[in-house]
Amino acid sequence: MIRETLQTAPRSPEAAQPSTQPQIAYDPQLVPPLHLMRTEGIDVLEEWFRWGEEWSVLLRAVGGLRTTSDILEIGCGLGRIAFPLRFVLRAGRYRGFDISTQKIEFLKQNFTAAFPTFQFEYADVKNTEYNPTGKLAATSFRFPYADAQFDITFAASVFTHMLPEACEHYFAESARVLKHGGQCLFSFFVLDFYKPGHERPYAFAHSRFNFAHSWADYGSEFALVAPENPELMTAYSSSLIKKMAARAGLASVGEPIRGLWSGTDQFVGTQDLIVLRKN
Ligand SMILES: C[S@@+](CC[C@H](N)C(=O)[O-])C[C@H]1O[C@@H](n2cnc3c(N)ncnc32)[C@H](O)[C@@H]1O
């Protein structure tokens, strides 16, 4: 309902005319249809806008984003975060890739057409939840960008759907494409904050956030929710994240910044955040 209201709101005769009046800065064609949103578990339009705005602020407040930054979004989904960034990156450049062909098609047709400095690439990488028939292994996938060209790489709720070997390889690829001194802002479910049986807020009260299973030889450093679909939801210890980052040539900047998911009353965003720097 909200969606129809937003997309079909009648425009005043003045708005239809080229004029010196301020224009409505909304771009409804960049808001995907509901059936595409549902492929990411988004049922409520408010969540679409809320998450994008959250990340737009986090990137500026803790990720070091400037209006001139060159940035890469790993697992860009349907452009939820690109949406608010189109007004932030006034003199910057955005690249995003994802493993879902229909999401990238939507973004190329709508987003890049309206904002050419925002470009999107498809990669047929396998993921048991998002692309089970993918031809390429995440553990050896080379990001489709040259070395040392980005100020920031970020991944919002992507490593929460990936296994450790692939995650470590993505860290190394992030280091490769970052400029010297460039930063990463990655969200995780950090196991240090997970308390089995403890009450969790909102959607996180659901059993799909019960990290009850270990994996391979990772012991208590890594956990997942569904062994039959390992990339449905994953969680890492902060020590494993630090070790993977160090091996990839990335230094941790501070401690993980807590998100609200684990049930703490001291949080910044929704998921936990890790900031890394290429030295
Ligand atoms: C929960 S969605 C988040 C999408 C987007 N980051 C956002 O915040 O709206 C997870 C995304 O990660 C993508 N993904 C999963 N595995 C990936 C991989 N190995 N490489 C790149 N993207 C991946 C999925 O296709 C999906 O779009």
The ligand as a Gaussian input file, in Angstrom:
#p B3LYP/6-31G(d) Opt

LIG

0 1
 C       21.274000      -9.362000       2.918000
 S       21.675000      -8.964000       1.270000
 C       22.382000      -7.337000       1.491000
 C       22.407000      -6.548000       0.220000
 C       23.007000      -5.151000       0.318000
 N       24.369000      -5.201000       0.827000
 C       22.169000      -4.245000       1.173000
 O       22.657000      -3.861000       2.235000
 O       21.052000      -3.938000       0.809000
 C       23.117000      -9.968000       0.961000
 C       23.661000      -9.774000      -0.446000
 O       24.943000     -10.391000      -0.551000
 C       25.052000     -10.948000      -1.837000
 N       26.115000     -11.962000      -1.798000
 C       26.098000     -13.163000      -1.187000
 N       27.260000     -13.811000      -1.389000
 C       28.038000     -12.985000      -2.135000
 C       29.355000     -13.088000      -2.672000
 N       30.087000     -14.179000      -2.513000
 N       29.821000     -12.043000      -3.388000
 C       29.079000     -10.923000      -3.573000
 N       27.822000     -10.790000      -3.094000
 C       27.309000     -11.809000      -2.389000
 C       23.663000     -11.483000      -2.117000
 O       23.405000     -11.709000      -3.484000
 C       22.786000     -10.380000      -1.535000
 O       22.446000      -9.406000      -2.495000

